[in-house]
């Protein structure tokens, strides 16, 4: 039961972190990390260049890293 509580707490923290990201960055992050889409696939779905997707994803990852590791 304790491990379930830890998992739920971690998920809550992830949700809070995702809420701090701009909407497009959040969508890109989730499409890459959860859906496993490539930058090209994400770009096609969102009408962005793969380079724009890469930059947005990099910014999102930096913010996630900073939130976890300070």
C-alpha positions in Angstrom: 0.0 0.0 0.0 2.9 2.4 0.7 4.3 1.9 -2.8 0.9 2.9 -4.2 0.9 6.1 -2.2 4.4 6.9 -3.5 3.4 6.3 -7.1 0.3 8.5 -6.7 2.4 11.2 -5.1 4.9 11.0 -8.0 2.1 11.2 -10.5 0.6 14.2 -8.8 4.0 16.0 -9.0 4.4 15.1 -12.7 0.9 16.6 -13.3 1.8 19.8 -11.4 5.0 20.1 -13.4 3.3 19.6 -16.7 0.8 22.3 -15.8 3.6 24.8 -15.6 4.6 24.2 -19.2 3.1 26.2 -22.1 0.3 24.2 -23.8 2.3 23.5 -27.0 5.3 22.3 -25.0 3.1 20.1 -22.8 1.5 18.5 -25.9 4.9 18.0 -27.5 6.3 16.5 -24.3 3.4 14.1 -23.9 3.3 13.1 -27.6 7.1 12.3 -27.4 7.2 10.6 -24.0 3.8 8.9 -23.8 2.9 8.3 -27.4 6.5 7.7 -28.5 6.1 9.9 -31.6 9.1 11.3 -33.4 9.8 15.0 -33.9 8.6 14.6 -37.6 5.4 12.9 -36.6 4.6 15.5 -33.9 5.4 18.3 -36.3 3.0 16.9 -38.9 0.2 16.6 -36.3 0.7 20.1 -34.8 1.8 21.9 -38.0 5.3 22.6 -36.8 8.7 22.0 -38.2 10.7 19.1 -36.7 13.2 21.8 -35.6 10.5 23.7 -33.7 9.4 20.5 -32.1 13.0 19.7 -31.0 13.5 23.1 -29.5 10.2 23.0 -27.6 10.9 19.5 -26.3 14.3 20.5 -25.2 12.9 23.4 -23.2 10.3 21.2 -21.6 13.0 18.6 -20.7 15.2 21.3 -19.2 12.3 22.5 -17.0 11.5 19.0 -15.9 15.2 18.4 -15.0 15.4 21.6 -13.1 12.2 20.8 -11.2 13.6 17.4 -10.2 17.2 18.2 -9.6 17.1 21.9 -8.8 
